[in-house]
């Protein structure tokens, strides 16, 4: 229950708290993430649209609100450790809305250039509006303690020394759960520098990347529309264009028309590699077995159309199948969108020449885009995904003809979701084995460095500026 305003002291009339629309919006977004398990990238856009209409938000307001939300979520583990050192009770006993205000304040103090006095006063005013005067005093006292040191000083105090506990040190300093630090380190290999670069990349704002769908638009068209100040060529994908900070994809006509779209460059590389894999015999029918929300399917459909091939895009969830249908609308070649479970195929065995399964996973490769996911995921989630991932790969191999190619992809570098899945399926540990052999995927991503020892490919945020996509290509041999 919100605290009621208390009677002011003599000579100091009660002052109503000043409402700050930017910080109120940021607080509302954080509460939605916490209370409804929402994702910030889905919650924030409608809140910003409403704020533009009702509160007159301009570009600077929207940019600040976005930074406050994403910055707080990315650095939540670090800020929790710092706030815990400034309160006189276990952090679990602090009400979640209060903790959200404290972490918002901590981010302004330690992660932005907002002056100290402004960060504290704005946070206290926010607390008065959304929590009441009583808890605002608590917020004021805690944030004044936080303001007594800078981020480096706090990290020296709250993070254990690297030499004593390297994983916990990295977890606190780089704001990742310890188990994720351990898993990423195992997948990446190497020493301290590499894992620190990766964790830091997870805490950076990702670029917005467009895809020019072949036969429907060209990167040059997008670059001309964006101009030199707003558009850059992709680093690796021949279809990619990168937006400068603040660029608005929806303002571009090719995006509105579906001839281009927003798609991470790693996702583009996965689809392009499957399409480029050498194939003997017919090349007429392609399948995207986990097509939602439609980015890879749209690129595959465009590539298939250029060869006279047809794509079947299958998605289990009806609402996601609807997203796929919208992404493919207007594709010049033949395609079909169906609602079907890839582990219970709606097609005959051996029906396709190329199959892609970008399987559901923990999403540890996309923590830049969904920072809240790192705090929701648990090690036991791996066990929940395991049967589904193996079942989808096994049925994908059944769906392709002898000599055809299957691409198994995940947006996770975790070894349990990548190589272990492929090994288990090929060795018959996940049901009846389907005869297949690995194809070296590295030559199918020309010019992309540091993608592993092969034959599988692993992309990394800190090395490639992409999500940490994994791809294994398999050819059915019998």
Residue pairs with C-beta under 8 A, 6 or more apart in sequence:
2 130
2 131
2 132
3 131
3 132
3 133
3 134
3 135
3 136
4 132
4 133
5 14
5 132
5 133
6 133
6 134
7 14
8 14
8 15
17 125
17 128
17 129
17 136
18 125
18 129
19 129
20 122
20 125
20 126
20 129
21 51
21 55
21 57
21 61
22 57
22 61
22 64
22 65
22 68
23 65
23 68
23 104
23 122
23 123
23 125
23 126
24 126
24 129
24 130
25 47
25 48
25 51
25 65
26 65
26 68
26 69
26 72
26 104
27 97
27 100
27 101
27 104
27 126
27 130
28 47
29 40
29 43
29 44
29 47
29 65
29 69
30 69
30 72
30 73
30 100
30 103
30 104
31 96
31 97
31 100
32 38
32 43
33 39
33 40
33 43
33 73
33 372
34 96
34 100
35 96
37 376
39 370
39 372
39 373
40 69
40 70
40 73
40 370
40 371
40 372
41 369
41 370
44 65
44 66
44 69
47 65
48 57
48 62
48 65
48 66
51 57
51 61
51 62
51 65
52 62
55 61
57 65
59 246
63 246
67 112
68 104
68 107
68 108
70 205
70 371
71 107
71 111
71 112
72 79
72 100
72 103
72 104
72 106
72 107
73 371
73 372
73 375
74 175
74 202
74 203
74 371
75 107
75 111
75 175
75 203
76 103
76 175
76 371
76 375
77 171
77 172
77 175
77 176
77 177
77 374
77 375
78 151
78 155
78 172
78 173
78 174
78 175
79 102
79 103
79 106
79 107
79 110
79 175
80 91
80 99
80 103
81 158
81 159
81 172
82 106
82 110
82 146
82 154
82 158
83 91
83 94
83 99
83 102
83 103
83 106
83 142
83 146
84 90
84 91
84 158
85 154
85 157
85 158
86 142
86 145
86 146
87 94
87 142
91 99
94 102
95 135
97 130
97 131
98 127
98 131
98 135
98 138
98 139
101 123
101 126
101 127
101 130
101 131
101 139
102 123
102 139
102 142
102 143
102 146
104 123
104 126
105 119
105 120
105 122
105 123
105 139
105 143
105 146
106 143
106 146
108 114
108 118
108 119
108 122
108 123
109 116
109 119
109 120
109 143
109 146
109 147
110 146
110 150
110 151
110 154
111 151
112 119
114 122
116 147
119 143
119 147
120 140
120 143
120 144
120 147
123 139
123 143
124 136
124 139
124 140
124 143
125 136
127 135
127 136
127 139
127 140
128 136
131 139
146 154
149 157
155 172
155 173
158 172
159 168
159 169
159 172
159 173
160 168
160 169
160 172
161 169
162 169
162 170
162 192
166 192
167 178
167 181
167 182
167 185
168 178
170 176
170 181
170 195
170 196
170 199
171 177
171 178
171 181
174 181
174 196
174 199
174 200
174 202
174 203
175 203
176 184
176 199
176 202
176 367
176 374
177 374
177 375
177 377
179 378
179 379
180 364
180 367
180 374
180 377
181 195
181 199
183 364
183 414
183 415
184 195
184 198
184 199
184 364
184 413
184 414
185 195
186 415
187 413
187 414
187 415
187 418
187 458
188 194
188 195
188 198
188 413
188 460
194 462
197 462
198 460
198 461
198 462
200 462
201 368
201 460
201 461
201 462
202 367
202 368
202 371
202 374
202 461
203 368
203 371
204 368
204 461
205 245
205 368
206 264
206 368
206 369
206 461
206 465
206 467
207 242
207 243
207 465
208 242
208 243
208 247
208 249
208 262
209 234
209 240
209 241
209 242
209 243
209 262
209 263
209 264
209 265
209 268
210 222
210 240
210 241
210 242
210 243
210 249
210 252
210 255
210 260
210 261
210 262
210 263
211 237
211 239
211 240
211 241
211 260
211 261
211 262
211 263
211 268
211 295
211 298
211 299
212 218
212 219
212 221
212 222
212 239
212 240
212 241
212 254
212 259
212 260
213 239
213 258
213 259
213 260
213 261
213 298
213 299
213 302
213 331
214 239
214 299
214 302
214 303
214 306
215 302
215 305
215 306
215 332
216 254
216 258
216 259
216 260
216 302
216 330
216 331
216 332
217 254
217 259
217 260
219 233
219 234
219 238
219 239
219 240
219 241
221 254
222 231
222 241
222 252
222 254
222 260
223 231
223 232
223 233
223 241
225 231
225 252
225 253
225 254
226 241
226 243
226 244
226 247
226 252
229 244
230 243
230 244
230 247
231 241
231 242
231 243
231 244
231 247
232 241
232 242
232 243
232 244
233 240
233 241
233 242
234 240
234 241
234 242
234 265
234 268
235 242
235 265
235 464
235 465
236 265
236 269
236 445
236 447
236 448
236 464
236 466
237 265
237 268
237 269
237 272
238 272
239 268
239 272
239 299
240 263
240 265
240 268
242 265
243 249
249 255
249 262
250 256
252 260
254 260
255 261
255 262
257 330
258 298
258 326
258 327
258 329
258 330
259 330
261 295
261 298
261 327
262 295
263 295
263 296
263 299
264 295
264 366
264 466
264 467
264 469
265 464
265 465
265 466
266 459
266 464
266 466
266 467
266 468
266 469
267 295
267 296
267 358
267 411
267 466
267 467
267 469
268 299
269 445
269 448
269 459
269 466
269 469
269 471
270 296
270 356
270 358
270 407
270 409
270 469
270 471
271 296
271 299
271 300
271 303
271 356
272 299
272 303
272 444
272 445
273 407
273 441
273 444
273 445
273 457
273 471
273 473
274 300
274 354
274 356
274 405
274 407
274 471
274 473
275 300
275 303
275 304
275 354
276 444
277 354
277 405
277 407
277 439
277 441
277 444
277 473
277 475
278 439
279 353
279 354
279 403
279 404
279 405
280 403
281 353
281 401
281 403
282 353
282 401
283 307
283 309
283 353
283 354
284 308
284 309
284 310
284 353
285 309
285 310
285 312
285 351
285 352
285 353
285 354
286 300
286 304
286 309
286 310
286 311
286 312
286 352
286 353
286 354
286 355
286 356
287 311
287 312
287 313
287 314
287 347
287 351
287 352
287 354
287 355
287 356
287 396
287 399
287 400
288 296
288 297
288 300
288 311
288 312
288 313
288 314
288 355
288 356
288 358
289 314
289 342
289 355
289 356
289 357
289 392
289 395
289 396
289 399
290 314
290 315
290 316
290 342
290 356
290 357
290 358
290 359
290 360
290 392
291 297
291 313
291 314
291 315
291 320
291 321
291 324
291 337
292 315
292 316
292 317
292 320
292 321
292 323
292 324
293 320
293 323
293 324
293 327
294 313
294 323
294 324
294 325
294 326
294 327
294 328
295 327
296 356
296 358
297 311
297 313
297 324
297 327
297 328
298 327
298 328
298 331
300 311
300 313
300 356
301 311
301 313
301 328
301 331
301 333
301 335
302 331
302 333
304 310
304 311
304 333
304 335
305 331
305 332
305 333
305 334
305 335
306 333
308 333
309 333
309 353
310 333
310 334
310 335
310 336
311 328
311 333
311 334
311 335
311 336
312 335
312 336
312 338
312 347
312 352
313 324
313 328
313 335
313 336
313 337
313 338
314 337
314 338
314 339
314 340
314 342
314 346
315 321
315 324
315 337
315 338
315 339
315 340
316 339
316 340
316 341
316 342
317 339
318 339
321 337
321 338
321 339
324 337
325 337
328 335
328 337
338 346
340 346
342 357
342 391
342 392
342 395
342 396
343 388
343 391
343 392
343 395
344 395
345 395
345 398
345 399
347 399
349 398
349 399
350 398
350 399
350 400
350 401
350 402
350 404
351 399
351 401
352 399
352 400
352 401
352 404
353 400
353 401
353 404
353 405
354 400
354 404
354 405
354 406
354 407
355 396
355 397
355 399
355 400
355 404
355 405
355 406
355 407
356 396
356 406
356 407
356 409
357 392
357 393
357 396
357 406
357 407
357 408
357 409
358 409
358 410
358 411
359 385
359 388
359 389
359 392
359 393
359 408
359 409
359 410
359 417
359 421
360 385
360 388
360 389
361 385
361 389
361 410
361 411
361 412
361 414
361 417
362 373
362 377
362 381
362 382
362 385
362 412
362 414
362 417
363 370
363 373
363 377
363 411
363 412
364 373
364 374
364 377
364 411
364 412
364 413
364 414
364 468
365 410
365 411
365 412
365 413
365 461
365 467
365 468
365 469
365 470
366 373
366 411
366 467
366 468
367 373
367 374
368 461
368 467
369 467
382 414
382 416
382 417
385 417
386 416
386 421
387 430
389 410
389 417
389 421
390 421
390 424
390 425
390 430
390 431
391 430
391 431
393 406
393 408
393 421
393 422
393 425
393 430
394 425
394 430
394 431
394 432
394 434
396 406
396 408
397 406
397 425
397 434
397 436
397 474
397 476
398 434
399 406
400 406
400 476
401 476
402 476
402 477
402 478
403 475
403 476
403 477
404 475
404 476
405 439
405 473
405 474
405 475
405 476
406 436
406 473
406 474
406 475
406 476
407 471
407 472
407 473
407 474
408 421
408 422
408 471
408 472
408 473
408 474
409 469
409 470
409 471
409 472
410 417
410 418
410 469
410 470
411 467
411 468
411 469
411 470
412 418
412 468
412 470
413 458
413 460
413 468
413 470
417 470
418 456
418 458
418 470
418 472
419 456
419 472
421 430
422 438
422 456
422 472
422 474
423 429
424 430
425 431
425 433
425 434
426 433
426 436
426 474
427 433
434 476
435 476
435 477
435 478
436 474
436 475
436 476
436 477
437 474
437 475
437 477
438 455
438 456
438 472
438 473
438 474
439 455
439 473
439 474
439 475
440 454
440 455
440 473
441 454
441 455
441 456
441 457
441 471
441 472
441 473
442 451
442 452
442 454
442 455
442 457
444 473
445 451
445 457
448 459
448 464
449 463
450 460
450 463
450 464
451 457
451 458
451 459
451 464
452 458
455 472
455 473
456 470
456 471
456 472
457 470
457 471
457 472
458 468
458 469
458 470
459 466
459 467
459 468
459 469
459 470
460 466
460 468
461 467
461 468
